[in-house]
Amino acid sequence: MKTIIHVNQHVIKKNRIDGGNRPVLTVKTYKDNKYCHEAHLTGPGKVIYRPDKPLSCGAHVWIETEHPVETFSYVETILDEETTHDQAKCYV
């Protein structure tokens, strides 16, 4: 199954403005979109730059692979003034 990974620049800008930690990576397949902080390719992939034919979302650069992609998102937990980062893992 073809999977496309790209960086959402609009989310990066929002995070920069308000100090947020929203996931900026989008991992797309024909069935769904997952948003994450990390994406690990389990096999070969290729990086594509097409300024003349961007994706429908507007991305000019993306990664394509036919292999599964592991996605990781981080959730901040604040406990007694100590911040920890919990990791959630899922597969595409």
C-alpha positions as CSV (number, residue, x, y, z in Angstrom):
1,M,0.0,0.0,0.0
2,K,1.4,3.4,-1.0
3,T,2.1,5.7,1.9
4,I,2.9,9.4,1.6
5,I,4.6,11.4,4.4
6,H,4.8,15.2,4.4
7,V,5.4,18.1,6.8
8,N,2.6,20.5,7.5
9,Q,4.1,23.9,7.5
10,H,0.9,25.6,8.8
11,V,1.1,23.5,12.0
12,I,4.8,24.4,12.4
13,K,3.8,28.1,12.2
14,K,1.0,27.6,14.8
15,N,3.4,25.8,17.2
16,R,5.9,28.6,16.8
17,I,3.3,31.3,17.6
18,D,1.8,29.7,20.6
19,G,4.5,27.4,21.8
20,G,2.3,24.3,21.0
21,N,3.6,20.8,20.3
22,R,1.0,19.7,17.7
23,P,2.1,16.8,15.4
24,V,3.5,18.3,12.1
25,L,3.9,15.1,10.1
26,T,1.0,13.8,8.0
27,V,1.2,10.1,7.0
28,K,-1.4,9.4,4.3
29,T,-2.7,6.2,2.8
30,Y,-5.7,5.6,0.6
31,K,-7.8,4.9,3.7
32,D,-6.7,7.5,6.2
33,N,-4.4,10.3,7.5
34,K,-2.4,10.0,10.7
35,Y,-0.7,13.0,12.3
36,C,2.5,12.4,14.3
37,H,5.8,13.7,15.6
38,E,7.9,10.9,14.1
39,A,7.5,8.5,11.2
40,H,9.8,5.5,10.9
41,L,9.9,3.8,7.5
42,T,10.2,0.0,7.7
43,G,11.6,-0.4,4.2
44,P,12.8,1.7,1.3
45,G,11.2,4.9,0.3
46,K,11.9,7.9,-1.9
47,V,11.9,11.7,-1.4
48,I,10.0,13.6,-4.1
49,Y,10.2,17.3,-4.9
50,R,7.6,18.5,-7.5
51,P,7.0,22.2,-7.4
52,D,5.1,22.1,-10.7
53,K,2.7,19.3,-9.5
54,P,2.2,19.5,-5.7
55,L,0.0,17.1,-3.7
56,S,-3.6,18.1,-3.3
57,C,-2.8,19.4,0.2
58,G,-0.2,21.8,-1.3
59,A,3.0,19.9,-0.3
60,H,5.8,20.3,-2.8
61,V,8.1,17.8,-1.1
62,W,7.1,14.4,0.4
63,I,8.3,10.8,1.0
64,E,6.7,7.8,-0.7
65,T,7.0,4.2,0.4
66,E,5.2,0.9,-0.3
67,H,6.2,-0.4,3.1
68,P,4.5,0.0,6.5
69,V,5.3,3.2,8.4
70,E,5.4,3.4,12.3
71,T,4.1,6.6,13.6
72,F,4.8,8.1,17.0
73,S,3.1,11.0,18.8
74,Y,4.0,12.6,22.1
75,V,1.6,13.8,24.7
76,E,2.9,16.2,27.4
77,T,1.9,15.3,31.0
78,I,2.4,17.9,33.7
79,L,2.8,16.4,37.2
80,D,3.8,18.6,40.1
81,E,5.7,21.1,37.9
82,E,7.5,18.2,36.2
83,T,6.8,17.7,32.5
84,T,7.1,14.3,31.0
85,H,6.6,13.1,27.4
86,D,4.6,10.0,26.9
87,Q,4.9,8.2,23.5
88,A,2.1,6.6,21.6
89,K,2.9,4.2,18.8
90,C,0.8,3.1,15.9
91,Y,1.3,1.5,12.5
92,V,0.1,2.6,9.1
